[in-house]
Amino acid sequence: MLTIKQIKDAKEDTLKRLSKKGVDAAATIDQIIEADDARKSAQQSLDAIQAEQNAIAKEIGVLFKSGKQEEANAKKERVAELKTQGVELEAQMSEATAKMSELIVTLPNVAAEIVPEGRHAEDNLVVKEGGEMPKLADDKKPHWELTSQYDIIDFELGVKLTGAGFPVYKGKGARLQRALINFFVDCNTEAGYMEVMPPIVVNEASGFGTGQLPDKEGQMYHCTEDNFYLIPTAEVPVTNIFRDVIVDGKDLPIKMTAYTPCFRREAGSYGKDVRGLNRLHQFDKVEIVEVADPALSYERLDAMVAHVEGILKKLELPYRILRLCGGDMSFTSALTYDFEVWSAAQERWLEVSSVSNFESFQANRLKLRYRDADKKVQLAHTLNGSSLALPRIVAALLENNQTAEGIKIPKALQSYTGFDII
C-alpha cells in the first residue's frame, strides 16, 4: 500500500500517477490526510498530558514529604482528570488510525512515469517483437483439436472429475507438462534464482501482504472453514516469506523461483477466448520473485524481462513484449511488461507472462524492510514475473509445431521430454 509520507509529501504527484490508472483519488486522499492530522493532533495532546502527569507525580511526592496533604490530594485529582482525558485521546487516535488504514488500502499502487496513458488493452505499447512466425498448412488445427487427436489432454474428463477449466493431462501431454516445469525451473536456477517449494494454500495475512486481498477476493478459491485461500500465483507465498522481515542490504537482490499449481475462479470469463487451454481454473506456473534495493529495482526489472525473453527464444516461439498502459495494470503494480506468444492456429496473441515492479507497495503491506550501509532501515522493493505460465505456452507449442507427421518438440525441450515428436 502507499505510505502516508508518499501521500502527504507528494500529494499532487500521487494523484497524477493514480489518475494514469483511471483512479480519481482526490477525495480519498483528502480524507486520509484529515485522519492522519487528527491522529497526530491527538498524539500531541496525549504526549502533553503524559508529560504533565510525570511532572505532577514528582510534585506529589515532594508535597507528601513536606506534609502538604491537601495540595497533594488536589494534584492526585488532577492526575485522575488527565488519565480520563488520555483514555479519550487514545480512543480518538485509534479511530483516526483505523479510518486512515481503511481508506489507504483501497488505493492502488501509483503508475511509474513511463507507463503509457490508456484505459484498455488496445492502449498497451508494443516495445519489442521476436521469433519467426510459423507457416502452417491450410488445414491447421487449434490446440483443443490437436489434444483430442493425439489424446494428450482430456477436457471432458476434467469436467467429469471437477468442472470446466480443470483439464486432465495424459501420456505425452503429462510428460510435456513436467518437461516444461523442469525446463523453466532449471533456466531460473541457472540465472541465480533459488528454488523453493511453498504451500499452495495461504492465510489471509499472506493474501493481504501481496495485495490479492481485499482487491481480488472474489477471484480466489476460499477454504471458508479454515479461512485459507488457494494461491492464484506462487508470488503470494514466496513474497510472504519476507513478511515482517528486515533483510541485510548486502544480500540484495534476493532472487527466488517456485513451481506451483495455481487456482483462479476467473468469474465472468466466457466465449471463444477461454476455449481449451486459453483460460483455466487450475494451471501450472513457474514464478520468479525478487526483493531489491529501491535504487536498483528498475535495473532488476529490465534483467527479469530479458531473462523471460531468453526462455521464449529457447522455445523458438514468436513473441512480443508490451508495456501495459495505466488502465490495464494490476492493483499492485507500478510498471508491468506482458509477454505474448503467437498462436498460429487461432491467429492471435496469447499472454504467457507478466513481469512487474511493485516498488514499495507490497513491502509496506508486508513490513518488508532492509538495512542499508548506513544502518538505516527502510522499505525494500518487490518484483515478480511468470517464468512461465504453462497453459498458453503449451497451446502455442502444439499449434505452431504441428506437421503432417505430428507435433514437433523444440530442441531445448527434447532432453526433458525424452521424445522429439508427438
N, C-alpha and C positions, 0 to 999 in steps of 0.2 A: 504494500500500500504506500501511498505518498506520505512523506514526512510532514510534520507541522512546519518545520523550518522551510521546506521546499514550498509549501503553500503560502506562507506568510512573507518570506523574503523575496520570493519571485512570483508573486500573485499573477501579474499580467502575463508573464511568460507561461505559467502553468495553464492559465485559461486559454491562451493561444494554442498551446500544444494539445490540450484536450479537445479544443474545437476541431482540430485536424481529424480527430476520431469521430466527429459528429456529436460531441457532447457539449452542451451548454451548462457549465458547472458554476456559473457566477453566483446564483442564489445559494447553492450548497456550500461553496467556499466561504461566502459571507457568514453563513450560519456556523461553519467550523471555526472561523476566526472569532466570532462573537462568543462561542462556547469556550474557546481557549482563553480569551480575555477574561471571561467570568471565572474560569478556573484559576488563572493567575491572580486575579484580584482577591479571591477567597483565600488562596495560598498566602498572599502577602499579609492579609488581615490575621490569618491563623498564626503566621510567624510572629507578628507583633504581639498577639495575645500570649503566645508561649514565652516570648521574651519578658513580657510583663509578669507572667506567672513565676518565672525563675527569679526575677528581681524581688518580687513580693515574698517568695519563700525564704530568701535570705533575710529580709526585713523582719519577718515573723519570728525567726529565731532570736534576733537581736532584741526585739520587743519583749519576748517572754523572759529572756535573761535579765532584762532591765526592770522586770516586774510590771510592765505596761500591758496588763492582761486585756483591758478593754480595747486598746488600739490594735493589739494582736488579733483579737477576735474579729474586729472590723476588717482587717486585712484578709482574714480567712474567708469572710463572707464575699469579699471582692474576688478571691480566687475561685469560689464556687460559681459566681456570676460568669467569670472568664471561661470556666470549664463548660458551662452551658452554651456560651457563645461559640466555643471551639467545636462542640458537637454539631451545632447548626452549620458552621462553616465547612466542616468535614463532609456533611451531607450535601452541601452546595457544590463542593469540589467533586464529589462522586457523581452527582447528577450531571455536572458540566462535562466531566471526563467521559461518562457513558454516552452522552449525546454526541460529543465530538467523535468518539470511536464508531458509533452507529452511522454517522454521516460519512466519515472518511473511507470506510470500507466499501461504500457504494461507488466511489470514484475509480475509474480505470487508470492504468498507467498512462503517462503522457507520451506522445509520439516524439521520436527523435527528429532533429531538424531536417534530415534528408528523406523522411517519409513523404511519399507523393500525396498530393491532395486527391481526394476522391472518396466515394461512398460505396462503390461496388467492385466486384472482381474485375470488371471490364476496365477499371481505372488503374489496375496494377501495372507496374513498369517492368517490361522485359529487359533485363540487364545483360543476359548472355544466352546463347544457344550453342549446342554442341552435338556431336554424333551424326551419323548418317541415317537418313530416312530409308526404311526398308522398301523394296519394291516387291509387292506381292501379286499373286495371280488374281484374276477377276473373281474367282470363287473363294476368296479368303473368308475365314470364319472368325467370329468373335470368340473370346476365350470360353464362354459358357457352353458353346457348341463343341469346342475342342476338348474341354474337360470331360464331356459326355462321350465323345467319340473315342477317346483313349482311356476312359474310365479311371481318371486320376483325381477328380474332385466330384463329390456327390452332394448337390444342393438339396435335392428332395429328401435324402436320408437325414440330412441335418434338420429339415423341417419336422420330420417324424420324431427325431430324438429331442429337439428343443423348440425350434421355430425358425422362421425366415431369418437369414443373416448369421447362421451358425453352421457353416459347411463342414463336411467330413472329407478329409484328405486321405487318398488311398494309394497304395502301391508307389509308383514313381512320383505321384503328386505329393505324398507324405515325405518321400525321400528328398524331393526338391525343396520342400519347406525347411527340413533340417539342414540341408546343404546351405541354403541362403542364410539361415540364422548363424551357423558356424562361420560362414564366409564373412558376414558383416561383423561379427564379434572379433574375429581374427584381424580384420582390417583396422578395427578400432584399437585393439590392444597393441598392434604393431605401431600405431600412431601415438602411443603413450597413455591411452586410457586404461585405467584399472577396472577389470571386470568385477561386478558384484551381482549377487542373485538375491534381490529383495523380495519381501512379501508382495502378493498381488491383491491383498485387501489392506486398507489403511483406515486409521481412525479419523475422526472429524478434525482434529488439530492438524493432521497432515494435509487434509483437503483444503483447509483454510490457509495453511502456510504457503502453498504454491498457487493459490488463487482460484482453485476449482470451486471452492465453497466461499461465499454463497452464490457465486455467479453462475455456475454450471450444475447446480444441484439436481435439476430435472433431467440432465443428460447422463447422470451416473446411476449405476445399479446400487441400490441401498439395502444392506442387510439390517433390517429395522430392529430385530431383537437385540443385536449386539452393537448397533449403531456403527457398523463398519461399511466401507464403500469399496466396491470392486474398482481397481485402478483404470482410468482411461488411457494412461501412459505411464511408463516407468519413471518419467520426470518426477512424479509425485513422491514415491518412496525414496528415490535416490537423492533428490534435493533435500528432503526432510531429514536425511542422515545428519545434516548440519544445523538442524533447528536448535536454537539456544546454545550455539557453539561459538567460541572465539578461536579462530584459526591463526596460526603464525603467518604473517605476510610473506615470510621467506618460502613458505610452501605453496604459494600461489603461482600459476593457476593449478587448482586441483581438478583432475580430469577423470571422469568415471563413465563406464558404459555398462548397460544391462540389457539382457533379453528378457521380455515378459510377454505373456498373453495380455491383451488389452480389451476392455469392455466399454462399449458406448451404446446408450439406448438409441441415439440418432432419431429422436422423436421428430415426427413431421417430415421424414425423408421418404419420398415416393417417386415413382416414374422411372424412365429409362436410364437415368444417370446412376441408379442404385442397383442395377441388374448385375447378377453374378458376383464377382469379387469387388465391384466398384465401391460398395459401401456395406460393411458388415457390422454386426453387433459384437462379435468376438473375432479378434485377429491378432497375429503375431507382429511384434515390432522390436527392433533393437534401437536403443536410445543412447545418446551421448549427453553428458551434463558437465558443466564447468562452473567452478567458483573462481572469480577473477578479481584482480586489483582494478578498481574503477578507472584508473588512468589507462589501463591496457585492455579493457573489456571489448572495445570495438576492433582492436587488433585480433583478439581471440575469436570474435565473431567471423571476421574475414577468414581466419585459419580453419574454422569449423566448416564454413561454406566451401572452401577449397577441398577439404577432406571429403565431404559428401560428394562433391563433383567428381573427385578421383574414383570413388566407388562406382558411380554410374558409368564412367568411362570404361572401367574394367568389365562391366556387364554388357558393354557395347550397345547401350540403349541411347537413342536420340533424346535429348533433354533440353530444357530451358530453365533459366533461373529468373524469378520475378521478385522485385522489391514491392511488398504489399503497400497499398495505399492505406490511409488512416482508417477509413471506414471498413476495411476488410481484415483489420488486425484483431488479435485476441485482446481480451480484457487486460491481460498482464504484460503484454509485450510493448517494448519501446521501439523495436525495429525487427522486422521479420523478412526473411528470404524464403520463398517457396520454391521447391523443385518439382517440375512436372516432366513426365516421360510421355512419349508419343505412343498412342495406342493405334496401331496400323489398321486393324480391322474395324474398330469403332470410329476411326479417323477423328480423334480428339485427344487433347492433352489430359493426363491424369496426374493429380497431385500425389507425390510419394514422400515428401519431406517438408517440414518447416523448421528453419533454424532461426532462433530468436535470441535477442539480448533483452533481458528484463531490467537491466540496470539495478537499482537498489529496491525495486518494488517488492519482489518476493523476499529479499533479505530482510526488509523491515518487518514483514509479517512473521518471518521465521526467527527474527532476532539473531540473524547470522552476521557475525562481525569478524573483523581481522585486526590484528595488532601490527601497526606499521613500524618502520625502522626507528621512529621517534617514540615508540611505545604507546602511541595514541590508538585508541580503539574506535573503529568506525565501520559503517555498513559496507559489506562486500557487494559485488555484482554477481548475478547468476545468469547462466546461458544454458540453452539446451537445443537439441536437434534430433530429428528422426534419422537414423543411420543404419537401416532404413525400415520403413513400414512395408510389410511383405505383400499384402493382397494385390495392390495395383502394379507392383513390380512383377509379380507372377503373371498378372493379366497381360502386361506388355511383353514379357518374355515369351509367353505362349503364342500370342498373336503375331509378334514381329518375326519370330523364328520358325513359323510354320512353313513346311515344304510338302511336296507330294510324298516324300518318304517318311515324314514325321516332323516332330518339333526338335530342332537342333538346340543343344545346350551351349552357352558361351564357354570359351576355353577356360576362363578364370574359375568356372564352377565345376568343371568336369572332374577334378580331383576330389571334390566334395560330394558330388552325386554318385560317382562311380560308373556313370554312363554318359555318352555324348549325344544321345537322341532318345526321344520318347516316340 
